[in-house]
Amino acid sequence: MGQLQTCVPVSRDQLDAALLAAHERHDAAALVALYTRAGDWAEARGDIDAACFYLTHAFVFALEAGAPEAALLNRRLADRGRARLIDF
């Protein structure tokens, strides 16, 4: 995860900047973590549509990378009626 470990975003602006940087680096692990964090923040605000938007991005990047987080992200999206539960 490289840069994510040294600079965990604590504000929305930092999160947006970190997401852009991770996209530029094609850093799948960072993208999974950052989109999950964005989803967590949106969920904490009660914005379930935004949370699911971000979690879907995290899920797709996790699937592409073969990351173990894919199963948990799939479960979260399925619990919100936004995905079918997949057996991993």
N, C-alpha and C positions, 0 to 999 in steps of 0.2 A: 504494500500500500504506500510505501515511500512517503511522499509529501503529506498525505492525510494524517499520518501518525505524529508529525511534527507541528501541524497547524490545524487543529480541530476547530471548525468554524463555530463561533458562538453568537453570531448575528446573521440576519437574513442576507445582508450585503456580503458578508464573508462566505456564506454558504453559496451564494450565486457565483462569486468569484472562484471558489474552489471547484464548483461544478464545471464552469467554463474551462478552467485549467485542466481538470481531469479529462474532459472531452478532447482537448488539444493534445494531451499525452496518450490518449487511447488507453487510459488506465481503468480497466474494467473493475478491479477490486475497489478502487476509490469511488467509482461511479455507483456501485452497489451500496456502499456505505453512505455516501452523501445523499443519494436519492432516498434511502431508507430514513436518514435523519430528517430530510425535508418532509417525508411522509409522517414521521413521528410528530414533528412540530405542527403540521397542519391538523393532525388528529387531535393534538392537545388543545388546539384552538376550536375544535368542534367542526372543522371544515372537512367533512368526510370525502366530498368529491375531490378536493385538492389532494387529500391524503392518498386516496386511491390512484390518482394520476401519478403522483411521485412513486408510490409503491409499485405500480405497474412498470415504470421505467426501471426501478431497482430489480424487479423480477426478470425483466427481459435481459438486462445486462448480466444478472446472475446465471440465467439459463445459458447465455452465449459463452460465459466463462467456465461453465461447469462448477460454479461456486456452491458450496453447501447451503448458503443462505436462501437458495431458490425454494427449498421446501417450506421454510417458515414464511417467506413472502407469499408463496402460493396459498398457504393456509390463511394468512391475514386477508388476502384478497377474496378468497372463497367465503370466509366468514362475513364479508361485507356484500356478498352476492355479485362480485365483480369478476370472478373466475371460477372455473371448475377445478375441483381438487384433483391433483395429479399424483399418482403413485410414483415416488422416486426410488 
